[in-house]
Amino acid sequence: MRKAGPLRTLAASALAAAVPAWPASALEWPPWQSPHYRDHPLAGSIWRGDGTQSGEAALSRAVLAADYVLLGEVHNNRDHHFIQAMLIGALAAAGRRPAIVFEMIPASRQKSLDDHLAAKRHDAAGLGAAVGWEKSGWPDWSIYRPIAEAALAAGLKLKAGGLDDGVVQQIGKSGAAALGPALAERFALNRPLGPALEAGLMEVLKQSHCNLLPEAALAPMLIVQRARDGALAGAMLDAGENDGAVLIAGSGHIRRDWAVAAVIKSHLPEASTVAVTLVEVEEGHDRFADYDLAPDGADPPFDFVVFTPRAELRDHCAELAERFGKTPQKSE
């Protein structure tokens, strides 16, 4: 595993250069793109992971000072990608040059990405087609395009961080043994999570699948999830040896307790990380405590939480239950 470059000391002038890119207050974000609950009392607010309300200046300082910045998203929310792009712009304005790692682009597409940018250095619009995005199952490339535009405008490297489908299938069938000892170590799969963390991850997987899956189906999913986290962490460490890296991924991958932030720390204890999760507001959930983001008796899994409007009102659990031919289950 490659080591990170020296930690960067940020001068006050650099911070001052970056902070003006942010709105003056949590109520003055640029117009929301997501259509639902734009007037929700939490929309636009920023919190520490422990539930203490914070603000743009504190978030900006933390992001600028970190070697590795992990930005967790709801994939189909345009506002989340706008905020990610804005944070990348703030880093560039402060003189940082981190690599940008995408969960959504599998490692096998790195050459296609590089070839496209070698021929058309600033062509963010065509990048999706170059890496086969339209066949990947992710939301349309157009909503991710602002991230690429911000990165390419600053001359930042774009890196593939995801596992290829074939590798995922092998892990699901054979576990960590499918990777071999070297990759298992790289992905930190040779290090047990411990009973409490493994139980926590298992519960997250259960709830994310609406409590519809049997335990036997969840066990291989746990190994796959850890492998994805390990692959993303490895991509960040490799790509960010000069000036760190920024991860664009689902919020479940950026957690400090067992996900990418934890894997980075296991390989490079001296590195600084900041995990920022972007959370869609819910009707009737007007307090931070309503979102179960800071478990009692445990360290917060995120450093910062930013609330935004919702992109869709679809009932994910009802759709999943219909697919499985089951009745939706409520979380305990």
C-alpha angles and dihedrals in degrees: 000000000000119000126239123253120257116300110264120236109213117218119218090246091058091051091049090052093054104039096065088067086071126081117260095247142004089262095056105066116143112269113300119245097198110087104213128084097350089157094050110134092239098046108118095011123129125212139181114246091255092061098262111137113243138168148229096277094055092045092048093050092050093048094047093049098048125095091210123033118195116196113191120199149177097244100225097044112107092196091060091056091047091053091047090052091048092053091049088051090051091052091050092047089056091054097259120141107193124165115248113228120197122205088199097062114073120222093250089065095059093096091050089050092048093046092051094050092044088058098035108021097184100032102121091155094061096042094087093057090045093060096039094251095157091064095044100083094238121126115278116299090236092076091052093045095091089063092054091044092054092047097046093045087059095044094246124159119249117215136190112233107168131100118247117249093246092056091048091052092050091050091048090055102037106018123220090337088076089069101050126231097290096053092039088058092044090053091044091240090132088068116075115229092222126243098281096048093042090051089049093051091046090053091050090051091049093051094044087058092046093249089287100121126083120239090252090062094047098056096069090041089058092056091046091050092051091047091052090050091049093049092051092048091049092050091051094049093047095045096040102053092117105041108351129259144260120225122212106197147124112290093248090067098055100058119134096217103060110343136076097314090054093048091051090052092049091057099034111023094178094057119104119227135183122197115203118184122197110212130192115228121240128217111261093012100107100154132067089236090062091071101060092228099137110049116210114258095010135092112262112265091219133046095210135016122201118191121212138171119275123265096206141009096212117140100238094186094051090051092048092047091051090051091052094039091239139120116261113256126213120230114253 
